[in-house]
Amino acid sequence: MRTHLRLQLPRLQTLTVQQPLAFAIVDRRRQLQQEGHMPLSQLLRQFSHLPFVCWLAEGDAITTQLTLPPLKKSQRETAIRSRLQSMLLQPYDCYVVSWEESSPGNYQVSWALKKTLQPLLQPLQQAAISRIQLIPSTEENHANWRTEPLPKTNLFFVLDSQATSSAMWPWLKWPLLATVVWWSSVALGQYKVKHYTHALQQSNLELVQSTFPHLPLVINPLAQAKQALQQQEEAHSHQPNSASLIWLLERISELAPELNDNVRALQYENQRLQLTLTEPLTSLFTTPSWQQLQDQAAAQQIVVLDDETNPVALWIEVHMEQNHE
């Protein structure tokens, strides 16, 4: 890459244009030309002619490994998008995503929520900087970020002047969205690999059966899931105290807005919900705020517990009285 500016960023929710940031100017031979600390506003004025390569703090971007069966190049992006959507809490288009095949069948995938990136992208846009690469920090690249080769898996991003929507769908729809994507892909003839199709179909059947265990037989996962979801929503509208997943997610979203952008995965079984977070509970809640959340939840007959075996997980249960007339 030609001469460019490298930045080491704090958590973006704390970023301001007056905050001094560690920076380095590196040429095409990875020779260090200049380094130091400078406010972002000054960096934008002085180096706006250079590409910006930004190391994101841990928690602002996520990197993981996905394993897929053999696929044609034309099918990889669709397969990765389908698999990744089941891990996301918001629509796929709300994220910046990058992936690279590290070995046959294994893909290193990185993603970041566009809403999270706005404190950085807005000042860069105002400074007319359009070429940006976002590098998720890892233990390997964090120490030598000034001169190490740029990883191939990075979130290359061209600024878009159009505002992105921040609307959230109801949380319950995310596990089912993978089913929608898959069935749509089948209709368009995207998947033609017999064994992979069978594996995805079985996974979707198990997903609907585990989400709606009262269904005696699942033949059409998408149609039956929609019908079961509508029935639950209607029952919930007539029974405000019903311990449904929709009701529980709405209550937790209101009681703990800190979780809205920090949930990596959820699992619901027997009226017990487990949330897996992008960072430890201790980073999101102080001891007083955690106690306050538990007290407020208890007032609504909800029990919130930390997972003693997993620092990035918590459990939520409903202790609902049977009759509320």
C-alpha positions in Angstrom: 0.0 0.0 0.0 1.2 3.5 -0.7 2.1 6.0 2.0 -0.8 6.1 4.5 -1.8 7.1 8.0 -2.2 4.5 10.8 -4.3 5.3 13.9 -4.8 3.3 17.1 -8.3 4.1 18.3 -10.0 3.9 21.7 -13.5 2.5 22.1 -15.5 4.6 19.6 -18.2 5.4 22.0 -15.6 7.6 23.9 -14.0 9.1 20.8 -13.9 12.9 20.3 -12.2 15.0 17.7 -10.2 16.8 20.5 -8.8 13.5 21.9 -5.1 12.9 21.2 -4.6 9.6 19.2 -1.5 7.6 18.6 -0.6 7.8 14.9 2.1 6.7 12.5 2.9 7.7 8.9 4.1 4.6 7.0 5.4 4.4 3.4 5.0 1.7 0.8 8.0 -0.2 2.2 6.5 -0.1 5.7 9.2 2.4 6.8 8.1 4.6 9.6 8.2 8.3 8.5 6.5 10.0 11.4 4.8 9.0 14.7 3.4 10.6 17.8 0.1 11.7 19.3 -2.3 14.3 17.9 -6.0 15.3 18.2 -8.2 13.7 15.5 -9.2 17.2 14.3 -5.6 18.1 13.6 -4.9 14.8 11.9 -7.8 15.4 9.6 -6.5 18.8 8.6 -2.9 17.8 8.2 -3.2 14.4 6.6 -6.5 14.4 4.7 -4.6 13.5 1.5 -3.6 10.1 2.8 -5.6 6.9 3.2 -6.6 6.2 6.8 -5.9 2.8 8.3 -7.5 2.5 11.7 -7.0 -0.1 14.4 -10.3 -0.6 16.1 -10.4 -1.3 19.9 -11.4 -4.7 21.1 -15.2 -4.8 21.3 -15.9 -2.4 18.4 -15.3 -5.2 15.8 -15.5 -9.0 16.0 -13.4 -11.6 14.2 -14.3 -15.3 14.0 -13.6 -18.5 12.0 -16.3 -20.1 9.9 -16.1 -23.6 8.4 -18.1 -24.3 5.2 -18.2 -27.3 2.8 -16.6 -27.0 -0.6 -18.2 -24.2 -2.6 -17.8 -22.4 -5.9 -16.4 -18.8 -5.6 -19.7 -17.4 -6.7 -21.5 -19.2 -3.8 -19.1 -18.2 -1.0 -20.4 -14.8 -0.2 -24.0 -16.0 -0.1 -23.1 -18.9 2.2 -21.1 -16.7 4.5 -23.8 -14.1 4.7 -26.4 -16.8 5.5 -24.3 -18.3 8.2 -23.3 -14.9 9.7 -26.9 -13.6 9.8 -27.8 -16.2 12.4 -25.1 -14.7 14.6 -26.2 -11.1 14.2 -28.9 -9.2 16.1 -29.6 -6.7 13.4 -30.0 -6.9 9.6 -26.9 -7.9 7.7 -26.8 -4.5 5.9 -26.3 -2.7 9.2 -22.8 -4.1 9.4 -19.5 -3.7 7.6 -18.2 -7.2 6.8 -15.0 -8.7 5.4 -13.9 -12.3 4.9 -10.9 -14.2 3.7 -10.3 -18.0 3.0 -7.5 -18.8 5.4 -7.4 -22.5 4.4 -9.7 -24.7 2.2 -13.1 -24.5 3.7 -12.1 -22.2 6.6 -12.9 -18.5 6.5 -11.8 -15.7 8.8 -14.7 -13.2 9.0 -14.7 -9.8 10.6 -17.6 -7.4 11.1 -18.6 -4.2 12.9 -21.9 -2.4 13.3 -22.1 0.7 11.2 -23.9 2.5 14.0 -20.9 1.8 16.3 -18.5 3.3 13.6 -20.4 6.6 13.2 -18.3 8.6 15.8 -15.3 7.8 13.6 -16.9 7.9 10.1 -18.7 11.2 10.5 -15.6 13.4 11.1 -13.8 11.5 8.3 -16.7 12.1 6.0 -16.7 15.8 6.8 -13.0 16.0 6.0 -13.6 14.4 2.6 -11.6 11.3 3.4 -13.1 8.4 1.4 -10.5 5.6 1.5 -10.5 3.9 4.9 -9.4 0.5 6.2 -10.6 -0.7 9.6 -8.5 -3.4 11.2 -10.0 -5.4 14.1 -7.4 -5.5 16.9 -6.0 -8.9 17.9 -3.2 -10.0 20.2 -1.0 -10.6 17.2 -1.4 -7.2 15.5 -1.9 -4.9 18.5 1.7 -4.6 19.6 3.3 -4.0 16.1 0.5 -2.0 14.6 2.8 0.8 13.3 5.0 -1.3 10.9 3.4 -4.7 10.5 2.0 -5.8 7.1 -1.7 -4.9 6.8 -3.8 -8.0 7.2 -5.9 -9.1 4.2 -9.0 -9.4 6.4 -9.9 -5.8 7.1 -13.0 -3.7 6.8 -12.3 -1.7 3.7 -14.9 1.0 3.7 -15.9 3.8 1.2 -17.9 6.5 3.0 -21.5 6.7 2.0 -23.2 10.1 2.4 -26.6 8.5 3.0 -27.6 7.9 6.6 -28.1 4.3 7.6 -31.2 3.2 9.5 -30.8 2.4 13.2 -34.1 0.7 13.6 -34.1 -2.6 15.4 -36.2 -5.5 14.6 -37.7 -7.5 17.5 -35.0 -9.7 18.8 -36.9 -12.9 18.3 -36.7 -12.5 14.5 -32.9 -12.8 14.3 -32.7 -16.6 14.8 -35.5 -17.0 12.1 -33.9 -14.7 9.6 -31.3 -17.3 8.6 -34.3 -19.5 7.5 -35.7 -16.7 5.4 -32.3 -16.1 3.7 -31.9 -19.8 3.0 -35.3 -20.4 1.5 -35.0 -17.3 -0.6 -31.6 -18.5 -1.9 -33.1 -21.9 -2.8 -35.9 -20.1 -4.8 -33.2 -18.2 -6.7 -31.2 -21.3 -7.4 -28.2 -20.2 -5.4 -27.4 -23.5 -3.7 -26.8 -26.5 -5.8 -24.5 -28.5 -3.6 -26.5 -31.5 -2.5 -24.9 -32.3 0.9 -24.7 -28.6 1.9 -28.4 -28.1 1.0 -29.4 -31.1 3.1 -27.3 -29.9 6.1 -28.9 -26.4 5.9 -32.4 -27.8 5.7 -31.9 -30.0 8.7 -30.4 -27.1 10.7 -33.4 -24.9 9.8 -35.9 -27.6 10.8 -34.1 -28.0 14.2 -34.1 -24.3 14.7 -37.9 -24.0 14.2 -38.6 -27.1 16.3 -36.4 -25.8 19.2 -38.0 -22.3 19.0 -41.6 -23.6 18.8 -41.5 -27.1 20.5 -45.3 -27.3 20.4 -45.3 -27.9 16.6 -45.9 -31.6 16.1 -44.4 -31.8 12.6 -42.3 -29.2 10.7 -42.8 -29.4 6.9 -42.4 -25.8 5.8 -40.1 -24.1 8.4 -40.7 -20.5 7.1 -44.5 -20.6 6.9 -44.9 -22.5 10.2 -42.5 -20.3 12.0 -44.4 -17.2 10.8 -47.7 -18.7 11.9 -46.4 -19.7 15.3 -44.8 -16.3 15.8 -48.2 -14.6 15.0 -50.0 -16.9 17.4 -47.5 -16.0 20.2 -47.9 -12.3 19.5 -51.7 -12.5 19.6 -51.5 -14.5 22.9 -49.2 -12.0 24.3 -51.5 -9.1 23.4 -54.3 -10.7 25.4 -52.1 -11.9 28.3 -49.8 -9.0 29.3 -48.2 -11.2 32.0 -47.5 -14.1 29.6 -43.8 -15.3 30.0 -43.2 -15.2 26.2 -39.8 -14.6 24.7 -41.1 -11.4 23.0 -42.4 -10.0 26.3 -39.1 -11.0 28.0 -36.9 -9.4 25.3 -38.9 -6.2 25.4 -38.6 -5.9 29.2 -34.8 -6.6 29.1 -34.3 -4.1 26.3 -36.1 -1.4 28.5 -34.3 -2.4 31.7 -30.8 -2.7 30.3 -30.3 -0.6 27.1 -26.6 -1.3 27.5 -27.2 -4.7 26.0 -28.9 -3.6 22.8 -25.6 -3.3 20.8 -23.6 -5.8 22.8 -25.4 -9.2 22.3 -23.6 -11.7 20.1 -26.0 -14.6 20.5 -29.1 -15.7 22.4 -30.6 -19.1 23.4 -34.1 -19.6 24.7 -35.4 -22.8 26.3 -38.0 -23.6 28.9 -38.7 -19.9 29.6 -35.0 -19.4 30.3 -33.0 -17.0 28.1 -29.2 -16.9 27.8 -27.5 -13.9 26.3 -23.9 -14.2 25.1 -22.3 -10.7 25.0 -19.5 -9.2 22.9 -17.5 -8.3 26.1 -17.6 -9.2 29.8 -20.4 -8.1 32.0 -18.0 -6.2 34.2 -17.2 -3.9 31.2 -20.9 -3.0 30.7 -22.1 -2.8 34.3 -20.6 -1.5 37.6 -21.5 -3.3 40.7 -24.2 -0.7 41.7 -25.7 -0.6 38.2 -25.8 -4.5 38.1 -27.5 -4.6 41.4 -30.0 -1.9 40.3 -30.8 -3.9 37.1 -31.4 -7.0 39.2 -33.7 -5.1 41.6 -35.7 -3.4 38.8 -36.0 -6.8 37.0 -37.2 -8.5 40.2 -40.0 -5.9 40.5 -41.3 -7.2 37.1 -40.9 -10.8 38.2 -37.7 -11.3 36.2 -34.6 -12.9 37.6 -31.2 -11.7 36.0 -28.2 -13.8 36.9 -24.5 -13.8 35.8 -23.1 -17.0 34.4 -20.4 -18.2 36.9 -18.7 -20.3 34.1 -18.8 -17.6 31.4 -17.9 -14.0 32.0 -19.5 -12.8 28.8 -22.9 -14.5 29.4 -26.0 -13.9 31.6 -29.2 -15.8 32.3 -32.7 -14.3 32.5 -35.7 -16.2 33.9 -39.3 -15.3 34.4 -41.0 -16.1 37.7 -44.6 -15.2 36.7 -47.6 -15.8 38.9 -50.3 -17.9 37.3 -53.2 -15.6 37.8 -53.3 -11.8 37.6 -56.9 -10.7 37.4 
